[in-house]
């Protein structure tokens, strides 16, 4: 009798264990699918993005180990097999610094106004904002305030990420403002290519030259092109 009772209890325990295991596996699979779906939607996923969905960060590690996610930098994940464009680092930088705007050499490269391929991503942040900590991608930060920070921002979707980049005319004006950091030759080349390539009008260039307070600096170089 005791043997029979023991066998029944063992069967009940086994059934309960398998039922719990099945439920746990189902929950885990469901959460993993949520992570993958969110990654596809955002393009580049950060652990903080999981907060609203109520999914624990441990599933990121599981998906990386399973080969479904690829960790491209500290706290940055993309879906394995997702196409990596030349501008992938800009998408990562935008995730690192939501208040930042792609500028200077990186913006020139994005607009096709330079053949240089900077190792770092140039980013403008509002004055008084703490620079983001980033090992990958490496950021070169400049600080701006007022209209110099807010004007001329255009958003572009790069690998599912909305990335703010200064427009061509604003980028050219920024290059003259920061000519001591990037070189006058790069600023002049950007102005010439933007004008000759009809990527900016004289009205746009003058407007942003005034915004960036470099009108007198840019004028002689522009007059030589006109």
Number of C-alpha atoms within 10 A of each C-alpha: 6 7 8 9 10 11 12 12 12 12 12 12 12 12 12 12 12 12 12 12 12 12 12 12 12 12 12 15 13 12 18 20 14 17 25 19 13 17 20 16 13 17 21 25 25 20 16 10 16 17 10 7 11 10 18 14 15 10 18 25 13 14 19 16 11 10 12 15 22 19 18 15 14 13 16 16 20 25 23 14 10 12 10 11 11 11 14 16 21 29 23 27 24 22 20 21 18 13 14 25 27 28 29 32 28 27 25 26 17 20 16 15 23 16 9 12 13 10 12 17 24 21 27 24 23 18 13 9 11 10 19 15 12 15 9 17 20 14 22 16 18 17 16 16 12 10 11 20 19 13 14 18 18 14 14 13 11 21 22 14 20 18 22 24 27 27 23 29 25 26 30 32 29 23 28 27 21 16 16 10 9 14 12 15 12 20 25 18 16 25 27 18 16 22 18 13 10 10 16 18 14 12 10 15 23 19 16 24 25 14 19 22 16 18 19 10 13 21 12 10 15 17 8 8 10 8
